[in-house]
Amino acid sequence: MTVDLSALRRPDGYTGHTRVEVALVCSRPTSVVWLELVMGGEDITVCLDGRPLAVMARLPFITWLWFGGDYRCGDLLWAVLNGRAVLSVDGQGTYELGGDALTRVASVV
């Protein structure tokens, strides 16, 4: 799956240091968690419900956003399953990034 980011552009005054928080839905059990991405230079700090999980390199994550496939960073696996972008944490919970969440993330990365 390729995520179309061609319509996105970075906001005026973009410095590369920003934070975005989006709700993710886990289908089993049904629950909502908050994903927070803090961009700083070439790194992205990933937190789930306030718990720091990983520091990712920005370029591989951008590559995943554009081209899909799988991107693993520590205990995180960003993937595309059945045409949907998902995040798996520790191989336990799998959370879907809905269209709005993915668009918000992509707009600041």
Buried (B, 14 or more C-beta within 10 A) or exposed (E): EEBEBEEBEEEEEEEEEBEBEBEBEBEEEEEEBEBBBBBEEEEBBBBBEEEEBBEBEBEBBBEBBEEBEEBBBEEBBBBBEEEEBBBBBEEEBBBBBBEEBBBBBBBBB
